[in-house]
Amino acid sequence: MPTEALDVDRFRAAATGLLTSHRITLPRGRTPDSFRGLVQMARVGDIGVIHLRQGVDVDVEILEPIDYYDVMLAVSGSSTIEAAGTRSGRTLIDPSHAALLSPGMSASMRMDSDYGQLHLRIERQTVDRVLEAMLGRPAGDPVLFDVALDLTSGGGRSWRHLAAMVFEDMTSGDGLTAHPLAARSWQDALLSGLLAAQPGSHATALDDRVRGRPHRRQLSRVLDFCEERVADPIGVVDMAEVAGISTRALQRMFREELGSTPTAHLQGLRLSRVRSDLLEGASETVTDVALRWGFTHLSRFAAAYRARYGESPSQTRRGGSV
């Protein structure tokens, strides 16, 4: 349902609830009465599609690093964005160019009065799931995309056409994107296309997959060992022994092949097992489930779980028991 925010405060509150906290600055000489905003929200699968308009030139500053992916598209007009802590400089957003912020980024934007914007809010775990399916193995560290997304050529142009088809179907209200069993296929098509089209930290791994480069035998043995012994008190030394290499060589192999570390990979497997048990309504306490899957430092476990899934283990447990 659309949410009309006819003044800047209501607009900011509505947009913050759907995206993240931000500061809006009106140009000199403009009063808050000149602001006429609109906020609309829809979903395709797990992707949030947020449509925003403000009706006046504004500067916007994202106040905290985001914890999701944000694809910013222009319906009309234009904007520029500068992501903090990157070398991308100012990126243009217009009908031919988009911007993509990754988790951990913040930014400042300058929007013209005609700028109508679409934000695709995509959670990290959703991107991880699609990338893992494309790679045929765990994804490793979170993907960091390049900020500027060219929609005029190559994969970017194809992705723009796909996105336009999805948005057109959404506006009909009775299309396939409204069907709960079909929406996930649309979502995955958008995400796999984005991963294939947009450069980022995942690009080398995808290229290796396309070229059919085999994983090292040692890595395959270690990954199988971790799966089989995930609940046992194993560590880097045990993994190196299974691979028949030094711990330093093991660390290098994980970094080159998975973009991660042996410890982070094992922790990810254990967190996944804990989450599955909690979602299935395990009768044990959260502590018992964590201990069963190899976590002995419970405060570190809780922090790692929240960092990966964006909620506490107790929140997952309550959600899974509904």
C-alpha positions as CSV (number, residue, x, y, z in Angstrom):
1,M,0.0,0.0,0.0
2,P,1.3,3.5,-0.8
3,T,2.3,5.7,2.0
4,E,2.0,9.4,1.2
5,A,4.4,11.6,3.1
6,L,3.3,15.2,2.3
7,D,6.0,16.8,4.5
8,V,9.7,16.1,4.9
9,D,9.4,14.6,8.4
10,R,6.8,12.0,7.5
11,F,8.6,11.2,4.3
12,R,11.9,10.6,6.2
13,A,10.2,8.4,8.8
14,A,8.5,6.3,6.2
15,A,11.7,5.9,4.0
16,T,13.8,5.1,7.1
17,G,11.4,2.3,8.1
18,L,11.9,0.7,4.7
19,L,15.6,1.5,4.1
20,T,17.9,3.1,6.7
21,S,18.2,6.3,8.7
22,H,19.2,9.4,6.7
23,R,19.3,13.2,6.8
24,I,17.4,15.4,4.3
25,T,18.7,18.9,3.6
26,L,16.6,21.3,1.5
27,P,18.3,23.9,-0.7
28,R,18.7,27.4,0.5
29,G,15.6,29.4,0.2
30,R,13.3,26.4,0.2
31,T,11.0,25.9,3.2
32,P,9.7,22.5,4.4
33,D,6.3,23.4,3.0
34,S,7.8,23.0,-0.5
35,F,8.5,19.3,0.1
36,R,6.0,16.9,-1.5
37,G,7.0,13.3,-1.0
38,L,5.7,9.9,-1.9
39,V,6.7,6.5,-0.6
40,Q,5.4,3.2,-2.0
41,M,6.5,-0.3,-1.2
42,A,6.0,-3.7,-2.9
43,R,7.9,-7.0,-2.9
44,V,9.0,-9.6,-5.4
45,G,10.0,-12.7,-3.4
46,D,12.4,-11.5,-0.8
47,I,13.3,-8.3,-2.6
48,G,11.8,-5.1,-1.4
49,V,10.9,-2.6,-4.2
50,I,10.6,0.9,-2.8
51,H,9.5,3.9,-4.9
52,L,10.3,7.4,-3.6
53,R,9.7,10.9,-4.8
54,Q,10.3,14.2,-3.1
55,G,9.3,16.8,-5.6
56,V,12.1,19.2,-4.7
57,D,15.9,19.4,-5.0
58,V,17.4,17.8,-1.9
59,D,20.7,16.5,-0.5
60,V,20.4,13.2,1.4
61,E,23.0,11.7,3.7
62,I,22.8,8.0,4.8
63,L,23.8,8.3,8.5
64,E,25.0,4.7,9.2
65,P,26.5,1.9,7.1
66,I,23.7,-0.2,5.6
67,D,23.4,-3.9,6.3
68,Y,21.8,-4.9,3.0
69,Y,22.3,-4.4,-0.8
70,D,20.6,-1.3,-2.3
71,V,20.2,-1.1,-6.1
72,M,19.2,2.5,-6.9
73,L,17.4,3.1,-10.2
74,A,15.9,6.3,-11.7
75,V,12.3,6.3,-12.9
76,S,12.8,9.9,-13.9
77,G,15.2,12.8,-13.4
78,S,18.7,12.2,-12.1
79,S,20.8,12.0,-9.0
80,T,24.4,11.7,-8.0
81,I,25.8,9.6,-5.2
82,E,29.1,9.3,-3.5
83,A,29.8,6.2,-1.5
84,A,32.0,6.8,1.6
85,G,35.2,4.9,1.8
86,T,35.4,3.9,-1.9
87,R,37.3,5.3,-4.9
88,S,34.3,5.4,-7.1
89,G,33.8,9.2,-6.9
90,R,30.4,10.6,-7.7
91,T,28.2,8.2,-9.6
92,L,25.3,9.3,-11.8
93,I,21.9,7.8,-11.4
94,D,19.6,8.3,-14.4
95,P,17.6,6.1,-16.7
96,S,20.8,4.8,-18.2
97,H,22.9,4.5,-15.1
98,A,22.2,3.0,-11.7
99,A,24.1,2.7,-8.4
100,L,24.6,-0.3,-6.1
101,L,25.6,0.0,-2.4
102,S,26.8,-3.1,-0.6
103,P,26.6,-3.9,3.1
104,G,28.9,-1.7,5.2
105,M,28.6,1.3,2.9
106,S,27.2,4.7,3.5
107,A,26.7,7.5,1.0
108,S,25.6,11.1,0.3
109,M,23.3,11.9,-2.6
110,R,22.1,15.0,-4.5
111,M,18.7,14.6,-6.1
112,D,17.0,16.9,-8.5
113,S,13.3,17.8,-8.2
114,D,12.2,15.5,-11.0
115,Y,14.0,12.5,-9.5
116,G,11.8,9.5,-9.1
117,Q,13.8,6.6,-7.5
118,L,13.4,2.9,-7.2
119,H,15.4,1.1,-4.5
120,L,15.8,-2.7,-4.6
121,R,16.5,-3.8,-1.0
122,I,18.2,-7.2,-1.1
123,E,19.3,-8.9,2.1
124,R,22.8,-10.3,2.4
125,Q,21.6,-13.9,3.0
126,T,19.5,-13.8,-0.2
127,V,22.5,-12.8,-2.3
128,D,24.6,-15.4,-0.5
129,R,22.1,-18.1,-1.3
130,V,21.9,-17.3,-5.0
131,L,25.7,-16.9,-5.4
132,E,26.2,-20.3,-3.6
133,A,23.8,-21.9,-6.1
134,M,25.8,-20.4,-9.0
135,L,29.2,-21.4,-7.6
136,G,28.2,-24.8,-6.4
137,R,29.9,-24.1,-3.1
138,P,29.8,-21.8,-0.1
139,A,30.1,-18.1,-1.1
140,G,32.7,-17.0,1.5
141,D,32.9,-13.4,2.4
142,P,30.0,-11.0,1.5
143,V,30.0,-9.7,-2.0
144,L,31.2,-6.2,-2.5
145,F,29.8,-4.9,-5.8
146,D,31.3,-2.0,-7.8
147,V,29.1,1.1,-7.1
148,A,28.4,2.3,-10.7
149,L,26.1,0.1,-12.7
150,D,26.0,0.8,-16.5
151,L,22.6,-0.1,-17.9
152,T,23.4,0.8,-21.6
153,S,25.6,-2.2,-22.7
154,G,26.3,-5.8,-22.2
155,G,25.0,-7.6,-19.1
156,G,23.8,-4.3,-17.6
157,R,21.5,-3.6,-20.5
158,S,20.1,-7.1,-20.4
159,W,19.5,-6.8,-16.6
160,R,17.7,-3.5,-17.1
161,H,15.3,-5.1,-19.6
162,L,14.7,-8.0,-17.2
163,A,14.0,-5.5,-14.3
164,A,11.7,-3.5,-16.5
165,M,9.7,-6.6,-17.3
166,V,9.4,-7.5,-13.7
167,F,8.3,-4.0,-12.7
168,E,5.7,-3.9,-15.4
169,D,4.3,-7.2,-14.2
170,M,4.2,-6.0,-10.6
171,T,2.1,-2.9,-11.6
172,S,-0.6,-5.1,-13.1
173,G,-1.4,-6.6,-9.7
174,D,-2.4,-10.0,-11.0
175,G,0.8,-11.0,-12.9
176,L,3.2,-13.8,-12.1
177,T,5.2,-11.7,-9.6
178,A,2.1,-11.8,-7.4
179,H,2.1,-15.6,-7.4
180,P,4.0,-16.8,-4.3
181,L,5.4,-19.8,-6.1
182,A,6.6,-17.9,-9.1
183,A,7.9,-14.7,-7.3
184,R,11.0,-16.5,-6.1
185,S,11.9,-17.4,-9.7
186,W,11.6,-13.8,-10.7
187,Q,13.7,-12.8,-7.7
188,D,16.4,-15.3,-8.4
189,A,16.5,-14.3,-12.1
190,L,17.1,-10.7,-11.0
191,L,19.8,-11.6,-8.6
192,S,21.7,-14.1,-10.7
193,G,21.6,-11.6,-13.6
194,L,22.9,-8.9,-11.3
195,L,25.7,-11.2,-10.0
196,A,26.7,-12.1,-13.6
197,A,26.5,-8.5,-15.0
198,Q,28.0,-6.4,-12.2
199,P,31.7,-6.5,-11.3
200,G,32.6,-7.0,-7.7
201,S,34.6,-9.2,-5.3
202,H,32.8,-12.3,-6.6
203,A,33.7,-11.9,-10.2
204,T,36.8,-14.1,-10.3
205,A,35.0,-17.0,-8.5
206,L,32.2,-16.8,-11.1
207,D,34.7,-16.7,-14.0
208,D,36.5,-19.7,-12.6
209,R,33.2,-21.5,-12.4
210,V,32.3,-20.7,-16.0
211,R,35.8,-21.8,-17.2
212,G,35.4,-25.1,-15.3
213,R,38.6,-24.8,-13.3
214,P,38.5,-27.7,-10.8
215,H,38.9,-27.2,-7.1
216,R,42.1,-28.5,-5.7
217,R,41.8,-32.0,-4.3
218,Q,43.0,-30.8,-0.9
219,L,40.2,-28.3,-0.8
220,S,37.5,-30.8,-1.6
221,R,38.8,-33.1,1.1
222,V,38.8,-30.3,3.7
223,L,35.3,-29.2,2.7
224,D,34.0,-32.7,3.0
225,F,35.8,-33.1,6.4
226,C,34.2,-29.9,7.7
227,E,30.7,-31.0,6.6
228,E,31.1,-34.4,8.3
229,R,32.7,-33.1,11.5
230,V,31.1,-29.7,11.8
231,A,29.9,-30.4,15.4
232,D,33.2,-31.7,16.6
233,P,36.0,-29.6,18.2
234,I,38.1,-29.4,15.0
235,G,40.2,-26.5,13.9
236,V,42.7,-25.2,11.4
237,V,45.4,-27.7,12.3
238,D,43.0,-30.6,11.8
239,M,41.9,-29.3,8.4
240,A,45.6,-28.9,7.3
241,E,46.3,-32.5,8.3
242,V,43.4,-33.7,6.2
243,A,44.6,-31.7,3.2
244,G,48.2,-32.8,3.8
245,I,49.5,-29.2,3.7
246,S,50.7,-26.6,6.2
247,T,48.3,-24.3,8.0
248,R,49.8,-21.4,6.1
249,A,49.1,-23.1,2.7
250,L,45.6,-24.0,3.9
251,Q,44.9,-20.3,4.7
252,R,46.2,-19.3,1.3
253,M,44.1,-22.0,-0.5
254,F,40.9,-20.8,1.2
255,R,41.7,-17.2,0.4
256,E,42.4,-17.9,-3.3
257,E,39.6,-20.4,-3.9
258,L,36.8,-19.3,-1.5
259,G,37.7,-15.7,-0.7
260,S,37.5,-16.7,3.0
261,T,39.4,-18.4,5.8
262,P,39.1,-21.9,7.2
263,T,37.9,-20.6,10.5
264,A,35.2,-18.4,8.9
265,H,34.1,-21.3,6.6
266,L,33.7,-23.6,9.6
267,Q,31.9,-21.0,11.6
268,G,29.5,-20.4,8.7
269,L,28.6,-24.1,8.6
270,R,28.0,-24.2,12.3
271,L,25.8,-21.0,12.2
272,S,23.8,-22.5,9.4
273,R,23.1,-25.7,11.4
274,V,22.1,-23.7,14.5
275,R,19.7,-21.6,12.4
276,S,18.1,-24.6,10.8
277,D,17.5,-26.2,14.2
278,L,16.0,-23.0,15.6
279,L,13.7,-22.5,12.6
280,E,12.5,-26.1,12.9
281,G,11.6,-25.4,16.5
282,A,14.2,-27.4,18.4
283,S,13.1,-28.2,21.9
284,E,16.5,-27.4,23.5
285,T,17.5,-23.9,24.6
286,V,19.5,-21.7,22.3
287,T,22.5,-22.4,24.4
288,D,22.1,-26.1,24.1
289,V,21.7,-25.9,20.3
290,A,24.8,-23.6,20.0
291,L,26.9,-26.0,22.2
292,R,25.8,-29.0,20.1
293,W,27.1,-27.4,17.0
294,G,30.5,-26.6,18.4
295,F,30.2,-23.1,19.8
296,T,31.8,-22.8,23.2
297,H,32.0,-19.0,23.5
298,L,28.4,-18.0,23.7
299,S,28.8,-14.3,23.5
300,R,31.0,-14.6,20.4
301,F,28.4,-17.0,19.0
302,A,25.6,-14.5,19.5
303,A,27.5,-11.7,17.9
304,A,28.5,-13.8,14.9
305,Y,24.9,-15.0,14.5
306,R,23.5,-11.5,14.5
307,A,26.2,-10.3,12.1
308,R,25.3,-13.0,9.6
309,Y,21.5,-13.1,9.9
310,G,20.6,-9.7,11.1
311,E,18.7,-11.0,14.2
312,S,19.5,-12.7,17.4
313,P,19.1,-16.5,17.8
314,S,16.2,-15.9,20.2
315,Q,14.4,-13.9,17.5
316,T,15.0,-16.7,15.0
317,R,13.6,-19.2,17.5
318,R,10.4,-17.2,18.0
319,G,9.9,-16.7,14.3
320,G,10.4,-20.4,13.6
321,S,7.9,-21.5,16.3
322,V,5.0,-19.4,14.9
